[in-house]
Amino acid sequence: MTRYYTDAELNAELRSKGYFRLYAYQNQFEFLAVILEHFFETPKQFRKEHPELFVIVNNMLNFKEYLVEDSF
């Protein structure tokens, strides 16, 4: 997941979509905090906007029910 913060191309893609608050890009800790907030607060939108990152966070947390389409 850190590559989304450190890789300039991936980071620019995230910024261009405008889904995450700009504060997420202050440092890697805020990045993780904001991503986790969005994962739990708006999982449908997160999955739609950033499906690959959503799966990474889902697997990191071992939160299997979000992988099932009907659980939304």
N, C-alpha and C positions, 0 to 999 in steps of 0.2 A: 504494500500500500504506500510505502514511502516514495515510490517512484512517481506517484501522482503529485507529490509535493516537490520532489527534487528534479524531475524531468521537465525541462522548459516547455516542450511541446505539449505534454499532457497537462501541465499546469495552466498553460494558455487556453487549452480547450475547456478546462473546467471553468476558468474565469469568464470565457466568452459566453458560456451558457447562462451565467448569472444565477444559478440555483443556490450556490453556497454564498453565505454572507462574506463580504470582502475581508472581514476580520479573520477568517479562516487562513488567510495567506500571510499572517503576521509571523508565524513560526510553526514548526512542526507539531507542537503541542496543541496549539489552537486549531490547527488543521484537523487533527484527530478528534478534538472535542466537538467541533462543528459537524464533522462527518457523522459522528455517533449521535448527535442531537437530531440530525436530519433522518438518520436511519430509523430512529424510534418515533419521531414526531410525524414524518411524512413518508412512510415507506413506499407507498404506491408511486408517488412522484419521484422519489429517489431512484427507484427501480426503472422507471420510464426514462428519466434524464441520463442516468449513468449506470446502465445495467452491469457492466463489468466490475465497476467499483462496488456496486451494491452486493454482488456475489462475494467479492473479496471480504467485505465487512461482515456479511452474513456468515461466511466460513470462519472468520477470525473469532466471532462470538459464538459459533456453533449454534446458531439460531435457526434451526432447520425449517420451522414452520413458515418463514417468509419465502422459502423457495417454492412452496406450494401455491399455485395461482389462486385457488379458491379461498385461501386464508385472508385475502384482502377484503 
